[in-house]
Amino acid sequence: MEDKELQKSLTKLKRENKVLTKEQKEENIAEWVLFYRQNLDLFNRDILGLNLKEFQNDMIREMAEGEKTDVIASRGLSKQK
């Protein structure tokens, strides 16, 4: 399944407020895990309920893609609201 199709499916389920059966969850779990591993910003928003700023999403994506990540930040970065 394509990323866009999975996102549409998730949006549709949320809109309709349907609950999946255990069998349906087990069938789709591998696809959802792959989707959310590739789209950590959507995982943070949809599953964890975090509304991060774009630069924070960029940092998370970069950390997930590479083996090593360096973050150079000024004093004000931790105080973003």
Buried (B, 14 or more C-beta within 10 A) or exposed (E): EEEEEBBEBBEEEEEEEEEEEEEEEEEBEEEBEEBBEBBBBBBBBBEEEEEBEEEBBEBBBEEBEEEEEEEEEEEEEEEEE
